[in-house]
Amino acid sequence: MEDTIISQRRAKADALRARGEDPYANDFRVTHTAAEIHAAHSGDDLETLEQKAVQVAVGGRVMAIRRMGKLVFFVLADRSGQIQANLFQDALPAADLERIELVDVGDIVGVAGPVMRTRRGELSVKATSLRLLTKSLRPLPEKWHGLTDVSTRYRQRYVDLIVNEDVRRTFQARGRIVSYIRRFFEDRDYLEVETPMLQSIYGGAAAKPFVTHHNSMDMRLFMRIAPELNLKRLVVGGLHRVFELNRNFRNEGISTRHNPEFTALEFYEAFANYEDLMALTEELLHGLCIHLHGTDQIPYGEHTLSFAQPFRRLSVYQGLIEHAGVPADAVEDRDALLAAAQRLHVPKAHEMALGYLQMAIFEAAAEHLLVQPTFVTDFPLDVSPLSRRKDANPKLVDRFELYCAGREIANAFSELNDPIDQHERFAAQANQRDKGDEEAHPMDDDFIRALEYGMPPTAGEGIGIDRLVMLMTNQPSIREVIFFPLLRPEA
């Protein structure tokens, strides 16, 4: 059936060419968007519009065609919304009237004429000229069912955006979120920077990298897993407030929360600590929520999330006590932790170092319960190779992760700036790598050298933009907020 429709549409394109017209023209100029017309004339009645006789030229995709005797209605969609075009037989030149018969749903047309209102009250453009600008050869999905197959929606996002208004709104919101974040940091004297995607030594997160090869230099390179170490080099260099909004790449599984290529915000502020960043994060997310929704209470799935300040705080040890049933005096006792791990069915618990065991139990018992925005604080040293030790308890670090709707949204800490301590931790990570941990940090001698020149006391944070967009747009899957998520090739 689709092949027949394509053949028919090709024939219409040929008919246009036979008339001396290009079915893919590029000489029509738009003067108004649909939204501009609605904004300017929503309060004008039929008589007022007739008196004003405001001339407009609109361009858009034909989403519907209706015929009522000698009158034809087009519903046109442009980047801003929809507007109706009314094609009266007595208002169009003969050549344009003939052109109507060559137009199909999905074509892109240009219409010029005065703004009018129908007797039913529909704001419209009364067409005095019609141009067919782009002939669509493939039919759009059937009107009432739309494009609903999830795999097809992701593979053919261009069609998804055409026919599903909710999808367009989600990605428009994503653009507004990114724009707001940029302004937020620029207003606080942060400098936006760009650091390399290709790195000879990767670091800044516990993740497995993608590996590639530079031919002319004959060297192995890695797609960056995080920009952290390069951003901290910039702080050493005197750029004391920097942020980067860019892509990271991690060679990990795909799920509703993970895509191997993802967008992250990472920022660093000298002469600040992780407590300062908690306050800044609250301010950022509360303001963003108000900016998008006009309220700090928003729906997410079956929950209502509150971004009212302050957010809840929960230490890792408190989580082990409250949610995993670990006695308060046994949060560092390996036998008690192993018993909790067994109850929670944590795999390979006996093989884990103490800090990794504590975090595995916390994630199994508590993570899914953290629905409202919650700062999880005071992480074990083992799992935080780039964080500053707590003065009050050197087994822990000055670190937080922000959880919301049961998932991690942000990760931050007071940065480790002691080069000797950092070297020892890199060495410990290298030992973990030798034992088979592919996500452990490699040694980075140049970063140690940078710290030896002196990095001021600094706090840094990373926020997953895709997950943040999911929260702010009430989307259950990361694939709903990434234009082109990674998929297996079509069979």
N, C-alpha and C positions, 0 to 999 in steps of 0.2 A: 504493500500500500504506500509506504513512504517513497519507494522508488518511483511510483506513478506520479506522486505529488511533485517530486523533484523534477521529473521530466516536464510536467505541466508548467512549472515555474521557470524552467530553463527556456521553454517556448515563449513565455511572456517577456523574458529578458531579450530574446531574439527579436520579438515584435517591437520592443522599444528601439533596438538598434536599427531595425528596418525603417523606423520613423525618423532616424537621424538623431536619436537620443541615447546618451550613455546611461546604462542602468546602474552605474557606479560613479555618479557625478560628484563634483566637489566645488561647486560654485554658488551654493545657496548660503546666505548669511542670516543667522538667527538674530533677532533683536530682543526677544523676551523669552524667559523660561516659563513653564507652566505655573510654578510657584509665584513668580513675580506678577503674573496676570491675576492670579487669585488674590494675592495680597493687595494689589492696587485697586481691584474692582469688586471685592466680595460684598461691599455695601451698596453697590450701584444697582438700581432696578433696570428693567427693560428700557423704559423711556429715557432714563439718564444716559444709558450707554448709546442709544440711538443719537442723542444730541451730541455726545462727546466724540463719537466716531473715531475712537482710538485705534490706530493702525498698528498691527503687530505681525511679526514673522516668526513662526515657531517650527522647530524641527524635532522629530521624535519617531519612535517605533510605533507602528500601528498595532494596538493590543486588541482591538475589537472593531468590527464593521457591522453596522446595522442599516437596513434599508427600509424606508417608509415611502412607498410610491416613488416619486421623483426626487426625494430627498435622501441623501446618504450621510450617515454619521460615522466619523472615525474617532476612536479614543486613542490619543497619542500619549506616549510616555517618554519623558526626557529625564535628565539627571535629577530634576527637582520634584517630579511628581507627574500628574496626568492632567490633560486638558482635552476637551471635546472640540472637534472641528466639524462644522456643519457645511455640507457641500450642496448648495441649492443649484438646481439646473439653470435658473435664470441669472445666476451671479458669476458663473464660470465661463471662460472662453470654450469654444467647441473642442479644441485640442485637449484641454484639461479634463473636460467631461469624458472624452474617449479614454483618457489616461486612468480614470477611476477603475475601469474594467481590468486594468493590468495590475492593480494593487491587491496584495494579499495580506492577511494578518502576519505580522513579523517584518514586513517591509519598513524601511525608514523613509519618511516623506518630509517635505517641507511645505508648509501652508502659510499663506499670507492673507490678511484681511482685517476687518474691524472686529473689535471685541463686542460680543452681543450676549443676550440672555434669552433662552428659549421660553416659551409660554409656560413650561413646567418649572422654570427657574434655574435651568442649568447654564452656568457661565460657559461660554463657548467662543470659538473664533469662526466668524462667517467667512468661508474661504472665497477669495476672489482670484486666487491662483493656487495651483497644486503642482508640485514637482515630486517625482519618484527619484529618490537619491541613492538608495541601496536596495537592490532586489534580493530578498531573502530566499534562498533555494530550499532550505529545510523548514518544515513546519514546526511551530512551537508546540509544546505539550498541550493536550486537550484541556480546554478552559477550566472545567469544573474539578478535574483531578490533579492538574498541574504536574510538576516534576516532584515525585514523592519518593522514588527509589533512592535510598541513601547513597549507595555506591555511585549511581549515575549523577546524583547531585554534586558529589565531590569531584568526579572526573570531568563533568561538564559544568563547572561553576559559572561559566558565562551564561548558560541557559538558566541555571538556578537563580542567578541575579535578575534575569529578565522577568521571570514569571513569579518569583516568590518575594513579595514585598518585605516580609519579615527578615529575610536574609539580607536584603539591601540595608534595612535599618540597623541590623547587627553590625555590619561592616562600616556603616556611617558612624555608629557609636564608637567603634574601634578607632577611627580616625580622630574623633573628638577627644578620646581618652589620651592618645599619644600627644596630640596638640596641647592638651591641658598640662600634661606632665612636663613637657618642654618649657612651657611658660612658667610653671611652678618653680623649676630649678633656675631658670634664667633670672627670675625675679629675686632669687636669693643669692645672686652673684656666683652661680656655678657656671663653668665653661663647658660647653658640649665639645667632646673630642671623639676621634675615631682611632682605634688601634687595630693591629693586623688580625686578619682572619687566618692566615697561614703562619704557623709557628714551628720553629725547629724544636722547641721544648714546650709541651703543654702544661697547664696547671691552673689553679684557681678554683678547682672543684674536684669532688670525688666522682669521676666518670671515665668511661672508656672513649677514646677519641676515634675519629675517622682518620685514616692514614692515606696520604697521597705522595706523589713523587714529582720533584722539579727536574725536568730533563736536562736543561743546559748546565745546571749546577750539580747535577747528579747527587741530589740529597733528598732524604726522606723528610717530609713535612707533615704536620698535623693540622686539621681544622680545629680552630680554637674551641675549647669547652667552656671557657669563661675569659673575660678580659681583665680579671682582677690584678694579676701581677704587673701587667703593663700600666694599668691605671695607677697603681701604687708607685711605680717608677716615676710617673708624672708628678705625683705628690712630692716625692724626693726632690724632683727638679724645681719645686717651688710653685706648681699649680695646685693650690691648696683646696680648691673646690672644683671637682670635675665630675661629669656624668657622661655616660654613653648609652644610647638607645640603639641596639643593633642585634645581630643574629649570633647565636651560639649553636654548636653542633655536637651532639652526643650520640655515640653508637650504642643505642639502647633500644629496648622494646617500644612498640607502638601501642597506645591505649587511649582511653578517653581523656587521660591527663598528660600524655606524653607524645611528642612528635620529635623525631631526631633533629630537625631544624626548628628552632624556636626563637622568639624575640624576648630579650631581657633588658631591663634598665639596671645599670650598675652605677653607683655614685659613691664618692669619697669626700670627706670633709676633715681637714686638719684641725687640731685643737678641739676635737669633739670625741665623745665616747658613745657606746651603744645605747645608753640611756637617752642621750640627745637624739639619736636616730629613732628611737621608739616614739618620742614626741613628734618628730618631723613626719614619721610615717602615719601617725594618727591624723595629723593636720592634712597631709596629702590625700589620704583616702576619704576622710570626712568631706573635704572640699570637693573632691572629684565626684563623690556620690551626690552632693547637693547640685553641682554643676550639671550633671547628666539628668537627674531625676527630680530636682527641687525638694528633696527630702533625704534624710539620712537613714530611712527605713525602706528596704527594698526586698522584693520577693526573690527567693532562690529555691526552686523546686517546691518542696512542701514547707519550707521554712521562710520566716521573715528575718532578714539580717539587719542588725543595727550597727551603723558605723558612728554612732554617737560616742563622743570622747568622755572618759578614757576607755581604752580597750582592756579586757581582762588580762592578767598576768599569771602564768603558771610555770613554776620551775620543773625541770625534768624530774628531780627527786620527788616533788609534790605529786607529779603525775604517776610515778611508780607507786606511791603510797595510796593515792585516791582511786586509781583506776586499775592497777595491776595487783593490788592486795599485798604489796611488799611491806613488811613492818618498817616503821620509821627508823629503827636502829639497825636495819639490815639492807639499806639501799646500796651499800658497797660490799655486801657479803655475797660471795660468788655462789655458795650453796643455796641461799635463799633466792637469788636471782634465777638460778637454774631450775629451781622448783616452779617459779612463776612462769618461766619460759616453757616448761613442759605443759603446764595448764593451758597456756596460750598457743601451743603447737608451733612454737618458733623453731624453724629448721636450723640444724647445725649449730645450736646454741653452745654446745661443749667446745666448739672450735674457736669461739669468739673471745677477743680480748675484753676486759671488763667494760670499758666505755661502749664498745660496739654492742655488747650484750645488753647493757642498760638501755641503749637507744632502740634496739630491736624489740625489747619488751614494751617500752613506751609507745612505739609506733603501733604495735599489735593491740595494746590495751586502750590507749587514750586517743590516738590521732583521729579516728572516725567520730569521736564524741565532741570534737572541738568545732562546733557549728558556728557560734558567734566569734567575731574577731578576737583572737587570743594570742598574746605574745608568750611563746614558750621560751624560757630563759635558762641560763646556767647549765650549759652543755658539758659533758665530759671532755677532758683534754684529748683523749685518744682520737675522737672523731672530728677534731677541730684544729688541724695542723697550722692554720694561719691566724688563729685568734690569740688574743692576749690572755694570760692567766689571770684568774681572780685574785686580788690581793688577799682576800679573806680565806680562800680555799684554793690553793694552786692545783688541785686535781680537777678543777672546773675552769671554764673560760667565760669571759665577758661576751656572751653571744645570745642572740635571740633568733627564733624563727616565728613568723606570723602565720598562724593557721586560720582558715575560714572555710566553712562548709566541708570540714574534714580533710582539707588538703593544704599543703604548704604554698604560701603565696610569696613570702619574702624570707631572706636569710641575711643576717647582719651581725657584725661584731666590732668590738674595739680591736684594732689591728695589732698584730704582733710586730713590733719594730725593733726588737732586740736581735741583732744578726747572729749572735752565738746560739741563743735559744732556737731561732729559726733553722739554723744549720742542723742542730740536733734533731729537730722534728722532721726535717727533710730526710735525714739519715734513717730515722725510725720508719718513715714512709717507704724509703727505698728497701728496707728490710722486709716490710710487708709485701712489696712488689716481688721480691725474690721468693717469697713464700706462695706466690700465685695470685695476689690481689691486683687485678688489672686496673682498678680504679684508684690505687694509691698514687700519691704525688711522686714524680721523678725529682731528682736533685736538680736545682736550678742555681748554678754558681753565680751567674750574672745578677740574679735577684738578690742573693746574699751580698754581693759586692755593692749593689745599690743601697741596701740597708746599712752597710758599713759607712757610707757617706752621711747617713743620718736621715731617717724619716720622722717628721714631727709626730707627736701623738695624734692618731687618726682613727676615725670610725668609717666603716664602709658597709654598703648594703646592696643586695641584688633583689629585684622584684621581677617575677615572671609575668610579662605583659599578656601573654595568651590566657593564662589562668585568671588574671585580673579582669580581662575582657569577659571571660566566661561568667565571672561573678556579677559584673555590672550589667550584663545583658541576659542573665538567667538562662544560660546555655549549659546543657549537661556534658557536652563533649568538646574537646579542644579542636576537633575538626570543623566545628561550626563557626569558629572564629579565626581560622586560617584560610585564606583564599584557596590555596592549592595544597592541601595536606598530602604527605607522601603515601602513595598507594602502589600496590603491585601492578605491573603492566597488564593491560587487558589481554585476555586469552585470545 
